[in-house]
Amino acid sequence: MLKLLAALVVVALLALLLSGCVERLFFHPDSAQYSRPEQFGLQHEDVFFEAADGSRLHGWWLPAKGVALGSVLHLHGNAANVSNHLPLVAWLPAAGFNVLMLDYRGFGRSEGRPTLDGVVDDAAAALAYLRSRPGVDGGRLIVLGQSLGGATALRLLARDAGGVRLAVIEAAFASYRGIARDAAIQSVVLAPLAPIATPMLPGAQADPVAALGALRVPLLLVHGTADEVIPFRHGERLAAAAPPGTVFIRVDGARHMESLTRADVQRRVLEAMVAAVR
């Protein structure tokens, strides 16, 4: 009996250790400078605000050129920082939208250490800041989430969507444990450990696909069929569970987060954004 208990304790400790490792695989932050707004002819302002736990968060404010139609909260993917993701949204100010880019805790100049629940809190803090910013119409907001940011956006909007007219979600995954298993099967080291580690990740009740049941915001989903990081089936699963009226843009041949770099997809997304804020 003692040997069995000891074995169970070892397995439990191993699971806790592995779950931490698996959760860290969701995040690859750094503080390198990849691009600057000036390279795209954009004005910008460094902004700082606090998350619920007191972590000081950093973001970039990119004002619209001319009179703003609305304001966009951009939630980026799991790597680098806002300067790496800037090219993906640099087209929006010229189209008439203010953009607030957020670096989650531990990314770029933001304090703290990222966790799957923590980045949702960070997104909530950014949305609250955006609503309170002088000159911003808090009733004409759009949330644009890409990859991890898309999953985070769905969880955010399930609990707080005040003033948000549209959610644009690109290349998001449906399930934390599901995408972890998808990543693990590609690794000789992680594959045998996945059955132990993945159950320690957030459960089904916290999954992005579960958040869709509480969503009361018009939704536009975008996913590339050749996505090598988050397989297209995740987008299909989100679309199948989404509220009536959701638009799902299938982008044939697009790889991970490539869809919104295509002019035809940008046009369709922009049309939906303009219609939403008007």
Secondary structure, DSSP 8 states (H G I E B T S, - for coil): -HHHHHHHHHHHHHHHHHHHHHHHTT-EE-------GGGGT---EEEEEE-TTS-EEEEEEE--SSS-SEEEEEE--SEE-HHHHHHHHTTTGGGTEEEEEEE-TTSTT--S---HHHHHHHHHHHHHHHHHSTT--TTSEEEEEETHHHHHHHHHHHH--TTEEEEEEES--S-HHHHHHHHHTT-TTTGGGHHHHGGGS--GGGSHHHHGGG--S-EEEEEETT-SSS-HHHHHHHHHHS-TT-EEEEETT--TTTGGGSHHHHHHHHHHHHHHH-
